[in-house]
Amino acid sequence: MRTILPIIVLICASTTHAQMMSTKSDPPAPGWVAYKTPTDDELRCANYSRREWKVVRKGDQVAVTLDPRSREVVHVVRVPDGWLTGNDFGEFGGGLWWSSADHRRQKKLSNENIMGFVNSSKGVLALGGLSHMGMDEGVVLRITDGPGGQRKAVRLADLGWAPWAFVSESPDSLIVLTTDGIARVKTSGTVEQLYRTRYHLLYPNSMTLSPSGVIHIGMRHFITRLTPNGKTYHEEWFVRADCTQFTQGDYDCVCASKQ
């Protein structure tokens, strides 16, 4: 019995470690097929693509739709005493405002370019920032409660890089795709860098998160899937099944006929 017990313990420990190291990934989105990691030339082609893909979760599956807008510039969310509106006009500026339900009263809360809002256990959070001409910065702002005229936008966290897409993970955390990669932001204000990847030249516009932690990201020409693998992620690229070959055309990345 003394010789068997250590063997049983080792087997159990090994199984637990293996389970921790890898998460089963989601199936590919319908109509999409796996693609190798793009070369620099393929990424340059994708940068010109006029097709921008948006990912959304529908039940247990990820659906991909063609997004006619490269990036929303106005974001609006309802609050008990009115509305919060955020604008993002890139290098031309932006801002965050509270307005009363009848829009007769208004107060500017921040000069940040606002990429969107998310609800949390600490109230409404706004993500802002800018990546342009060597400038790259991002913040998460917490909108304080209280009568509209007394609301404030308080800096919750410094992202270090401009946010491109984000998704709520729990009431106390969200996952953010920045210019530099994937980060987890907690309502305590802490920022945890999870994975480094640079998609900014493909203008990512959306991301989804499955219950098991699998992330999908929509962008120009491609979508990617990030599957948790221990303390990092396994990154996979996908293209439309009808566009496995492509070439750069006149300021576009066009699907090429198979030879």
TAZILIN-V20521 format. One record per pair of residues at least 12 apart in sequence whose ideal C-beta (glycine too) atoms are under 8 Angstrom apart, sorted by sequence separation. I is the first residue (numbers start at 1). J is the second residue. If there is no record, write none. Layout:
i->I j->J
i->I j->J
This chain:
i->53 j->65
i->54 j->66
i->74 j->86
i->75 j->87
i->84 j->96
i->85 j->97
i->96 j->108
i->97 j->109
i->114 j->126
i->115 j->127
i->127 j->139
i->128 j->140
i->141 j->153
i->142 j->154
i->165 j->177
i->173 j->185
i->181 j->193
i->182 j->194
i->206 j->218
i->214 j->226
i->224 j->236
i->243 j->255
i->245 j->257
i->53 j->66
i->54 j->67
i->74 j->87
i->75 j->88
i->84 j->97
i->95 j->108
i->96 j->109
i->114 j->127
i->115 j->128
i->127 j->140
i->128 j->141
i->141 j->154
i->142 j->155
i->163 j->176
i->164 j->177
i->173 j->186
i->180 j->193
i->181 j->194
i->182 j->195
i->204 j->217
i->205 j->218
i->214 j->227
i->224 j->237
i->225 j->238
i->242 j->255
i->245 j->258
i->52 j->66
i->53 j->67
i->73 j->87
i->74 j->88
i->84 j->98
i->85 j->99
i->96 j->110
i->112 j->126
i->114 j->128
i->115 j->129
i->126 j->140
i->127 j->141
i->141 j->155
i->142 j->156
i->163 j->177
i->164 j->178
i->172 j->186
i->173 j->187
i->181 j->195
i->182 j->196
i->204 j->218
i->205 j->219
i->213 j->227
i->214 j->228
i->223 j->237
i->224 j->238
i->244 j->258
i->51 j->66
i->52 j->67
i->73 j->88
i->83 j->98
i->95 j->110
i->113 j->128
i->125 j->140
i->126 j->141
i->140 j->155
i->141 j->156
i->163 j->178
i->164 j->179
i->169 j->184
i->172 j->187
i->181 j->196
i->182 j->197
i->204 j->219
i->213 j->228
i->222 j->237
i->223 j->238
i->240 j->255
i->52 j->68
i->72 j->88
i->73 j->89
i->82 j->98
i->83 j->99
i->95 j->111
i->96 j->112
i->110 j->126
i->112 j->128
i->113 j->129
i->125 j->141
i->139 j->155
i->140 j->156
i->162 j->178
i->171 j->187
i->172 j->188
i->180 j->196
i->181 j->197
i->203 j->219
i->212 j->228
i->222 j->238
i->52 j->69
i->71 j->88
i->82 j->99
i->83 j->100
i->94 j->111
i->95 j->112
i->112 j->129
i->113 j->130
i->125 j->142
i->126 j->143
i->139 j->156
i->140 j->157
i->159 j->176
i->161 j->178
i->162 j->179
i->181 j->198
i->202 j->219
i->203 j->220
i->222 j->239
i->52 j->70
i->82 j->100
i->83 j->101
i->93 j->111
i->94 j->112
i->95 j->113
i->96 j->114
i->110 j->128
i->124 j->142
i->125 j->143
i->139 j->157
i->160 j->178
i->161 j->179
i->180 j->198
i->199 j->217
i->202 j->220
i->215 j->233
i->221 j->239
i->79 j->98
i->81 j->100
i->82 j->101
i->94 j->113
i->95 j->114
i->123 j->142
i->124 j->143
i->139 j->158
i->140 j->159
i->159 j->178
i->161 j->180
i->175 j->194
i->179 j->198
i->202 j->221
i->81 j->101
i->83 j->103
i->93 j->113
i->94 j->114
i->122 j->142
i->123 j->143
i->138 j->158
i->139 j->159
i->160 j->180
i->199 j->219
i->202 j->222
i->123 j->144
i->138 j->159
i->179 j->200
i->123 j->145
i->137 j->159
i->138 j->160
i->177 j->199
i->221 j->243
i->82 j->105
i->90 j->113
i->137 j->160
i->138 j->161
i->89 j->113
i->137 j->161
i->138 j->162
i->159 j->183
i->84 j->109
i->88 j->113
i->136 j->161
i->137 j->162
i->138 j->163
i->199 j->224
i->221 j->246
i->29 j->55
i->87 j->113
i->88 j->114
i->136 j->162
i->159 j->185
i->87 j->114
i->88 j->115
i->112 j->139
i->126 j->153
i->177 j->204
i->197 j->224
i->86 j->114
i->157 j->185
i->86 j->115
i->112 j->141
i->156 j->185
i->197 j->226
i->86 j->116
i->96 j->126
i->129 j->159
i->131 j->161
i->177 j->207
i->30 j->61
i->86 j->117
i->110 j->141
i->125 j->156
i->131 j->162
i->156 j->187
i->160 j->191
i->195 j->226
i->29 j->61
i->32 j->64
i->96 j->128
i->109 j->141
i->127 j->159
i->129 j->161
i->130 j->162
i->157 j->189
i->159 j->191
i->175 j->207
i->221 j->253
i->29 j->62
i->30 j->63
i->31 j->64
i->84 j->117
i->129 j->162
i->156 j->189
i->157 j->190
i->158 j->191
i->182 j->215
i->220 j->253
i->27 j->61
i->29 j->63
i->94 j->128
i->109 j->143
i->122 j->156
i->129 j->163
i->157 j->191
i->175 j->209
i->26 j->61
i->29 j->64
i->128 j->163
i->164 j->199
i->26 j->62
i->127 j->163
i->140 j->176
i->164 j->200
i->195 j->232
i->138 j->176
i->162 j->200
i->194 j->232
i->195 j->233
i->197 j->235
i->75 j->114
i->91 j->130
i->127 j->166
i->164 j->203
i->165 j->204
i->194 j->233
i->75 j->115
i->77 j->117
i->84 j->124
i->86 j->126
i->88 j->128
i->90 j->130
i->138 j->178
i->164 j->204
i->165 j->205
i->167 j->207
i->169 j->209
i->175 j->215
i->177 j->217
i->195 j->235
i->75 j->116
i->91 j->132
i->107 j->148
i->112 j->153
i->138 j->179
i->164 j->205
i->165 j->206
i->166 j->207
i->167 j->208
i->168 j->209
i->75 j->117
i->84 j->126
i->86 j->128
i->90 j->132
i->91 j->133
i->107 j->149
i->109 j->151
i->165 j->207
i->167 j->209
i->105 j->148
i->109 j->152
i->110 j->153
i->136 j->179
i->72 j->116
i->105 j->149
i->107 j->151
i->109 j->153
i->182 j->226
i->79 j->124
i->96 j->141
i->98 j->143
i->140 j->185
i->142 j->187
i->77 j->124
i->100 j->148
i->115 j->163
i->118 j->166
i->120 j->168
i->131 j->179
i->167 j->215
i->99 j->148
i->115 j->164
i->119 j->168
i->125 j->174
i->127 j->176
i->98 j->148
i->116 j->166
i->118 j->168
i->121 j->171
i->115 j->166
i->120 j->171
i->121 j->172
i->182 j->233
i->120 j->172
i->165 j->217
i->98 j->151
i->165 j->218
i->120 j->174
i->118 j->174
i->96 j->153
i->84 j->143
i->125 j->187
i->79 j->143
i->122 j->187
i->81 j->147
i->82 j->148
i->121 j->187
i->81 j->148
i->120 j->187
i->131 j->200
i->71 j->203
i->70 j->203
i->71 j->205
i->70 j->205
i->69 j->205
i->67 j->205
i->67 j->206
i->62 j->208
i->56 j->206
i->60 j->210
i->52 j->203
i->54 j->205
i->55 j->206
i->57 j->208
i->67 j->218
i->54 j->206
i->55 j->207
i->56 j->208
i->57 j->209
i->52 j->205
i->55 j->208
i->57 j->210
i->47 j->201
i->62 j->216
i->64 j->218
i->46 j->201
i->47 j->202
i->46 j->202
i->43 j->201
i->43 j->202
i->64 j->223
i->55 j->216
i->55 j->217
i->55 j->218
i->54 j->218
i->53 j->218
i->52 j->218
i->53 j->219
i->52 j->219
i->53 j->220
i->52 j->220
i->53 j->221
i->55 j->223
i->51 j->220
i->53 j->222
i->51 j->221
i->53 j->223
i->49 j->220
i->49 j->221
i->46 j->219
i->47 j->220
i->46 j->220
i->46 j->221
i->45 j->221
i->46 j->222
i->26 j->210
i->38 j->222
i->26 j->212
i->29 j->216
i->35 j->222
i->24 j->212
i->26 j->214
i->23 j->212
i->25 j->214
i->23 j->213
i->26 j->216
i->23 j->214
i->32 j->223
i->29 j->223
i->28 j->225
i->37 j->235
i->26 j->225
i->38 j->237
i->25 j->225
i->37 j->237
i->48 j->248
i->26 j->227
i->36 j->237
i->45 j->246
i->48 j->249
i->25 j->227
i->34 j->236
i->35 j->237
i->45 j->247
i->50 j->252
i->51 j->253
i->24 j->227
i->34 j->237
i->35 j->238
i->45 j->248
i->48 j->251
i->49 j->252
i->50 j->253
i->23 j->227
i->34 j->238
i->35 j->239
i->42 j->246
i->44 j->248
i->48 j->252
i->49 j->253
i->22 j->227
i->23 j->228
i->33 j->238
i->48 j->253
i->22 j->228
i->23 j->229
i->32 j->238
i->33 j->239
i->47 j->253
i->22 j->229
i->32 j->239
i->33 j->240
i->46 j->253
i->21 j->229
i->22 j->230
i->32 j->240
i->33 j->241
i->45 j->253
i->21 j->230
i->25 j->234
i->29 j->238
i->31 j->240
i->32 j->241
i->35 j->244
i->20 j->230
i->28 j->238
i->31 j->241
i->25 j->236
i->31 j->242
i->33 j->244
